[in-house]
Amino acid sequence: MQRMTLKMLADHLCLSPTTVSRALNGYSDVSEQTRDRVEKAANEHGYRPNANARRLATGKSNVIGFAFPSELNPLADPHFVEFLAGLSEKVSETDYDILLAASKKGEASIYERFAAKGSVDLVVLSCVDLSEGRIVQLKELGLPFIVHGRTEHCSSYPYLDIDNYSVFYQPTRMLVELGHRDIAILNGQEHLVFALYRQQGWEAALREQGVEPRQDFVRNSEMTAERGYTLSRELLEQKNRPTALVCSSTLLAQGAYKAATELGLSIGKDISITAHDDGLPQASAENMDPPLTVTRSTLRDAGMEIANLAIRQIEGAPLSELQILWNAELIYRSSAGAYSG
């Protein structure tokens, strides 16, 4: 079966190719009635605009870019996979595509290539760190971007983030109210912005109750069950061990559960454990034994909202509508109990 071309579609509609092209690309000088007629015929005949031709006509590629260094494998990280699943699900409902790009030379070389070729309309950034040279570079390149997360100076760019301060503040305050004073944290890597905000929330909740945070109770690492186990063993084997653990991920909490159980500690009685729940399928908080107390905001929902915001940004939405901060819901379950002394 011969592929429908722009000229064939134009001949079928008795219109010029220019009119059909402008109708499909939403130009206001084509009447709404004609645009509807052209779009209906294009759908009926399976016509898809040539990407290069569309780029020349509109200056847009209808592609959203995501870059990473080739030495990393984000597809092995359940947190990234869940975020990407939400992003892809929402983008698949539109006329946009996602381009994942890797380079041995690092992300900077990818952004330079994106800008030089005009191959993407916008870049999605995630896992922002404290220096965040990527944001500086993208601004210098004039390449639009949206951030999943925030840096300290975030007033000039679009972002979606959760209130990471409250992610640790809420459960820490709850644990203090339950009588705990020796509360440790298993946090993300210390160079990441979200981990900084979470530690600040933990510190503030303790100090409000007259408890000085113990820096020897702070652990930073990759958020995996293996690291959760190792770090929890270190903390729980101390003579003056913590009576509660606040974890940055349900994967870390899985490791903490294993460590506590091996040491003969009853979760919810001898040791209280909470975590932030990103909605990972392989770490279901409500199905853990006992069910895990969490703050919850799913990465899949975040991916879907980033897709919405990215497309709105490409289509000209103002910055004030593209800066979103979500609250995380605290869900109390039996993994957190009163201090037993």
Backbone torsions as a table, in degrees:
resi	resn	phi	psi	omega
1	MET	NA	129.3	-176.9
2	GLN	-72.8	136.5	179.9
3	ARG	-71.4	133.2	178.4
4	MET	-65.7	129.0	177.7
5	THR	-105.8	170.2	178.1
6	LEU	-61.6	-43.1	-179.2
7	LYS	-64.7	-41.1	178.7
8	MET	-63.1	-41.2	178.7
9	LEU	-65.7	-41.4	179.1
10	ALA	-63.4	-43.3	178.5
11	ASP	-62.4	-40.6	180.0
12	HIS	-61.3	-35.5	-177.0
13	LEU	-93.9	-3.6	-176.3
14	CYS	59.0	42.6	177.2
15	LEU	-126.6	164.1	176.3
16	SER	-77.9	151.0	176.2
17	PRO	-55.8	-35.4	179.5
18	THR	-62.8	-43.6	179.6
19	THR	-63.6	-43.1	-179.9
20	VAL	-63.3	-44.2	-179.6
21	SER	-61.8	-44.8	-178.5
22	ARG	-69.3	-33.8	177.0
23	ALA	-64.9	-43.8	-179.0
24	LEU	-68.4	-25.0	-179.1
25	ASN	-98.3	10.4	170.1
26	GLY	75.7	22.3	-179.9
27	TYR	-67.1	138.5	-174.8
28	SER	-73.7	-15.1	179.7
29	ASP	-79.6	-0.9	173.2
30	VAL	-105.2	131.9	-175.4
31	SER	-62.5	152.9	179.0
32	GLU	-60.3	-37.5	179.5
33	GLN	-62.4	-42.8	-179.8
34	THR	-68.7	-41.0	178.5
35	ARG	-59.5	-44.2	179.4
36	ASP	-62.6	-40.8	-179.3
37	ARG	-65.2	-43.3	-179.3
38	VAL	-66.5	-45.6	-179.0
39	GLU	-62.6	-39.4	178.8
40	LYS	-63.8	-44.3	-179.7
41	ALA	-66.8	-39.2	179.0
42	ALA	-62.0	-41.4	178.3
43	ASN	-66.6	-42.2	-178.7
44	GLU	-63.9	-35.3	-175.1
45	HIS	-101.5	6.4	176.2
46	GLY	66.9	30.5	-179.9
47	TYR	-79.5	129.4	174.1
48	ARG	-123.0	125.9	-179.4
49	PRO	-60.2	140.5	174.2
50	ASN	-63.4	129.5	-174.4
51	ALA	-60.0	-42.6	-179.5
52	ASN	-66.4	-40.8	178.6
53	ALA	-65.3	-41.3	179.3
54	ARG	-63.4	-39.3	179.0
55	ARG	-62.6	-41.1	178.6
56	LEU	-66.3	-36.8	-175.9
57	ALA	-76.3	-37.9	-171.6
58	THR	-112.1	-16.8	-173.6
59	GLY	77.7	8.3	-179.6
60	LYS	-121.2	149.4	177.8
61	SER	-100.9	-14.9	-173.9
62	ASN	57.7	36.9	178.5
63	VAL	-127.9	135.4	175.6
64	ILE	-106.4	126.8	-174.3
65	GLY	-98.6	148.7	176.0
66	PHE	-142.2	121.9	-173.2
67	ALA	-118.8	153.3	175.2
68	PHE	-159.0	151.8	177.2
69	PRO	-66.2	142.3	-175.2
70	SER	-68.4	-20.1	179.3
71	GLU	-73.8	-16.3	174.4
72	LEU	-93.9	152.2	175.9
73	ASN	-126.1	82.9	-176.1
74	PRO	-62.3	-22.0	180.0
75	LEU	-70.9	-9.0	174.1
76	ALA	-91.3	-5.4	-179.8
77	ASP	-97.8	114.5	-178.2
78	PRO	-58.5	-30.6	179.2
79	HIS	-65.9	-45.9	178.9
80	PHE	-65.3	-42.9	-178.2
81	VAL	-60.6	-41.3	-179.1
82	GLU	-67.4	-41.3	177.0
83	PHE	-63.0	-45.5	-179.5
84	LEU	-63.9	-34.2	178.5
85	ALA	-62.3	-44.0	178.4
86	GLY	-66.8	-41.9	177.9
87	LEU	-60.0	-47.6	-177.3
88	SER	-66.6	-39.9	-179.1
89	GLU	-59.9	-44.7	-178.7
90	LYS	-73.3	-40.8	-179.8
91	VAL	-63.5	-33.9	-179.0
92	SER	-63.1	-17.9	179.3
93	GLU	-85.4	-1.6	-175.4
94	THR	-120.0	-173.0	177.9
95	ASP	-96.5	23.7	179.9
96	TYR	-107.5	160.4	176.3
97	ASP	-126.5	163.4	176.4
98	ILE	-112.3	134.1	176.8
99	LEU	-114.2	112.6	173.2
100	LEU	-92.4	126.0	-176.1
101	ALA	-129.5	134.3	178.1
102	ALA	-122.1	151.7	179.0
103	SER	-149.6	139.7	174.4
104	LYS	-68.7	-19.8	-178.6
105	LYS	-88.2	-0.7	178.6
106	GLY	96.6	172.4	-175.7
107	GLU	-65.1	-33.0	-176.4
108	ALA	-56.6	-41.7	-179.4
109	SER	-67.4	-31.7	178.6
110	ILE	-67.9	-43.3	-179.7
111	TYR	-65.1	-36.5	176.1
112	GLU	-61.8	-41.1	178.9
113	ARG	-67.4	-43.6	177.1
114	PHE	-54.9	-47.8	-176.4
115	ALA	-67.2	-41.1	-177.5
116	ALA	-67.1	-39.6	-175.8
117	LYS	-91.2	-14.1	-174.7
118	GLY	63.5	32.4	-172.9
119	SER	-80.9	-14.8	176.2
120	VAL	-134.1	153.5	176.1
121	ASP	-88.6	-21.8	-172.6
122	LEU	-163.4	151.1	177.7
123	VAL	-115.0	138.1	172.7
124	VAL	-97.9	128.4	175.1
125	LEU	-108.9	141.9	173.1
126	SER	-139.0	172.0	-179.2
127	CYS	53.1	54.9	-178.2
128	VAL	-70.9	138.4	178.9
129	ASP	-106.5	177.7	-171.1
130	LEU	-68.7	-31.6	179.7
131	SER	-81.6	-42.7	-179.5
132	GLU	44.4	63.4	174.6
133	GLY	-66.4	-22.6	-179.8
134	ARG	-62.7	-39.9	-179.7
135	ILE	-64.6	-43.3	177.6
136	VAL	-59.6	-46.0	-178.3
137	GLN	-62.9	-45.9	-177.4
138	LEU	-64.1	-36.2	176.3
139	LYS	-64.7	-42.1	179.5
140	GLU	-65.3	-35.3	179.3
141	LEU	-77.9	-14.0	-176.0
142	GLY	71.2	25.1	-177.6
143	LEU	-97.3	117.4	-178.6
144	PRO	-59.7	148.2	-179.6
145	PHE	-152.8	160.1	171.8
146	ILE	-134.2	145.1	-173.2
147	VAL	-112.0	130.5	167.3
148	HIS	-89.2	94.9	-171.9
149	GLY	124.4	-172.9	179.5
150	ARG	-147.2	152.5	165.2
151	THR	-100.0	178.7	-179.6
152	GLU	-62.3	-36.4	-179.1
153	HIS	-106.7	87.1	-171.3
154	CYS	-115.4	11.2	-173.6
155	SER	-74.1	-13.8	-171.4
156	SER	-103.8	3.7	-176.7
157	TYR	-143.9	158.5	178.9
158	PRO	-72.8	146.0	177.3
159	TYR	-158.3	159.7	165.4
160	LEU	-128.4	128.6	179.6
161	ASP	-145.7	163.3	168.3
162	ILE	-102.9	160.4	179.7
163	ASP	-76.1	85.5	-174.9
164	ASN	-67.0	-25.5	173.5
165	TYR	-58.0	-47.6	-177.6
166	SER	-73.2	-21.5	179.2
167	VAL	-58.3	-35.5	175.6
168	PHE	-101.4	-26.5	-179.7
169	TYR	-64.0	-46.7	-175.7
170	GLN	-60.5	-54.4	-178.8
171	PRO	-67.7	-33.6	178.9
172	THR	-65.1	-44.0	177.9
173	ARG	-62.1	-41.6	178.2
174	MET	-60.7	-44.0	-179.0
175	LEU	-65.6	-39.1	176.7
176	VAL	-62.1	-42.2	178.6
177	GLU	-64.9	-24.0	176.2
178	LEU	-85.4	3.2	175.2
179	GLY	102.9	-2.2	-178.6
180	HIS	-78.4	142.3	174.7
181	ARG	-124.3	-32.4	-178.5
182	ASP	-96.4	85.2	-174.2
183	ILE	-113.8	120.9	179.7
184	ALA	-102.7	160.8	177.8
185	ILE	-125.7	138.1	168.5
186	LEU	-107.0	102.9	-169.6
187	ASN	-110.3	171.3	173.6
188	GLY	-70.7	-179.6	-177.9
189	GLN	-61.4	138.6	-167.5
190	GLU	-67.7	-16.7	179.2
191	HIS	-84.8	-4.8	-178.3
192	LEU	-90.5	138.9	-173.2
193	VAL	-62.2	-42.3	-176.6
194	PHE	-60.3	-35.8	-179.6
195	ALA	-66.6	-37.5	177.5
196	LEU	-62.4	-48.4	179.7
197	TYR	-61.1	-39.8	-179.1
198	ARG	-66.0	-42.2	178.1
199	GLN	-62.9	-38.0	178.3
200	GLN	-62.8	-38.0	177.7
201	GLY	-65.2	-41.3	177.1
202	TRP	-61.6	-47.7	-179.0
203	GLU	-61.4	-43.8	-177.2
204	ALA	-65.2	-42.7	-179.2
205	ALA	-62.5	-37.9	177.7
206	LEU	-69.1	-47.6	-175.4
207	ARG	-65.6	-30.7	177.4
208	GLU	-60.8	-26.8	-179.5
209	GLN	-102.3	13.6	176.8
210	GLY	77.9	20.1	-179.9
211	VAL	-107.1	124.1	178.9
212	GLU	-81.7	123.5	-179.9
213	PRO	-61.2	135.9	178.0
214	ARG	-92.9	116.3	-177.9
215	GLN	-68.4	-20.3	175.6
216	ASP	-77.3	-3.3	175.1
217	PHE	-98.3	9.5	180.0
218	VAL	-102.3	127.4	175.4
219	ARG	-128.2	130.5	177.4
220	ASN	-118.9	136.7	179.0
221	SER	-170.9	179.0	168.7
222	GLU	-61.8	149.4	-175.1
223	MET	-94.5	82.3	178.4
224	THR	-129.5	160.7	177.7
225	ALA	-64.1	-36.4	-179.9
226	GLU	-62.4	-45.2	179.0
227	ARG	-69.0	-35.3	176.6
228	GLY	-60.9	-39.8	178.9
229	TYR	-66.0	-50.3	-177.0
230	THR	-61.1	-47.5	-177.2
231	LEU	-68.8	-36.5	178.6
232	SER	-66.6	-40.2	176.5
233	ARG	-59.1	-44.4	179.3
234	GLU	-56.6	-46.4	-176.4
235	LEU	-71.6	-44.2	-172.6
236	LEU	-78.0	-15.9	177.3
237	GLU	-89.1	-4.3	176.8
238	GLN	-67.7	152.6	178.0
239	LYS	-61.5	-48.8	176.4
240	ASN	-100.6	72.2	-173.1
241	ARG	-74.8	157.9	172.4
242	PRO	-67.5	154.1	175.4
243	THR	-100.2	-4.2	178.9
244	ALA	-151.3	147.4	176.7
245	LEU	-123.7	132.3	174.3
246	VAL	-113.5	119.1	-171.9
247	CYS	-110.3	147.5	-179.9
248	SER	-81.3	-9.7	-178.0
249	SER	-153.6	150.5	175.2
250	THR	-65.1	-24.0	175.5
251	LEU	-67.0	-43.4	174.8
252	LEU	-60.7	-39.3	179.6
253	ALA	-64.9	-36.6	176.2
254	GLN	-57.1	-44.8	177.9
255	GLY	-64.7	-38.5	178.8
256	ALA	-64.8	-39.4	177.0
257	TYR	-59.1	-45.7	-179.0
258	LYS	-61.7	-45.4	-178.6
259	ALA	-63.1	-46.2	-178.7
260	ALA	-61.7	-42.6	-179.5
261	THR	-63.7	-43.0	179.3
262	GLU	-62.7	-30.2	-179.3
263	LEU	-88.6	5.3	176.4
264	GLY	76.6	21.2	-179.7
265	LEU	-94.5	135.9	178.1
266	SER	-86.3	118.6	-177.5
267	ILE	-73.0	128.9	-175.8
268	GLY	96.9	-14.6	178.0
269	LYS	-121.1	-64.7	179.4
270	ASP	-78.8	-31.7	-179.7
271	ILE	-143.4	128.8	175.8
272	SER	-97.1	140.3	-178.2
273	ILE	-133.4	132.6	172.4
274	THR	-129.8	167.0	179.4
275	ALA	-155.9	165.2	167.5
276	HIS	-90.7	132.1	-175.6
277	ASP	-104.6	108.9	177.4
278	ASP	-85.8	1.6	-178.8
279	GLY	78.8	32.0	-179.9
280	LEU	-73.9	128.6	-178.7
281	PRO	-59.8	-32.2	-176.6
282	GLN	-85.5	4.3	180.0
283	ALA	-142.4	67.6	-176.5
284	SER	-76.6	111.5	-173.9
285	ALA	-63.1	-41.0	-176.2
286	GLU	-71.0	-19.0	-179.6
287	ASN	-96.8	0.0	175.9
288	MET	-73.9	160.5	-175.9
289	ASP	-120.0	105.4	0.6
290	PRO	-78.3	165.7	178.7
291	PRO	-55.7	140.2	-169.5
292	LEU	-89.8	130.1	171.8
293	THR	-71.0	132.7	-173.9
294	VAL	-142.0	159.1	153.7
295	THR	-98.2	138.7	-170.4
296	ARG	-129.0	130.2	170.3
297	SER	-160.1	113.2	-166.7
298	THR	-82.0	145.7	177.2
299	LEU	-69.5	-30.5	177.6
300	ARG	-64.4	-43.8	176.3
301	ASP	-62.3	-38.9	178.8
302	ALA	-63.7	-42.3	177.8
303	GLY	-60.7	-41.8	179.7
304	MET	-65.6	-40.8	-179.7
305	GLU	-70.6	-36.9	174.9
306	ILE	-58.9	-41.4	177.9
307	ALA	-60.8	-45.7	177.8
308	ASN	-57.7	-49.1	-177.5
309	LEU	-65.9	-38.4	-179.9
310	ALA	-61.3	-45.9	-178.7
311	ILE	-67.5	-39.8	177.2
312	ARG	-63.9	-37.5	177.7
313	GLN	-63.9	-46.0	179.4
314	ILE	-59.3	-35.9	-176.5
315	GLU	-88.2	6.1	168.4
316	GLY	102.4	14.7	178.6
317	ALA	-63.9	146.5	-180.0
318	PRO	-70.6	154.4	-176.9
319	LEU	-57.1	-36.4	-177.7
320	SER	-60.0	-22.1	179.8
321	GLU	-95.7	0.8	-173.3
322	LEU	-119.5	20.7	177.4
323	GLN	-124.8	103.6	-170.5
324	ILE	-121.6	132.1	175.7
325	LEU	-123.2	119.5	179.9
326	TRP	-96.7	147.2	170.6
327	ASN	-90.4	149.4	176.4
328	ALA	-101.8	132.5	-177.5
329	GLU	-82.3	131.5	175.6
330	LEU	-86.5	123.0	-179.3
331	ILE	-118.2	112.1	-177.0
332	TYR	-84.0	129.4	174.6
333	ARG	-136.5	-178.6	-167.0
334	SER	-78.2	1.2	176.5
335	SER	-73.5	-12.6	179.0
336	ALA	-116.2	124.8	179.4
337	GLY	-135.6	174.9	-179.7
338	ALA	-67.1	147.6	176.8
339	TYR	-61.9	129.0	-174.9
340	SER	-95.8	-8.8	-179.8
341	GLY	73.7	NA	NA
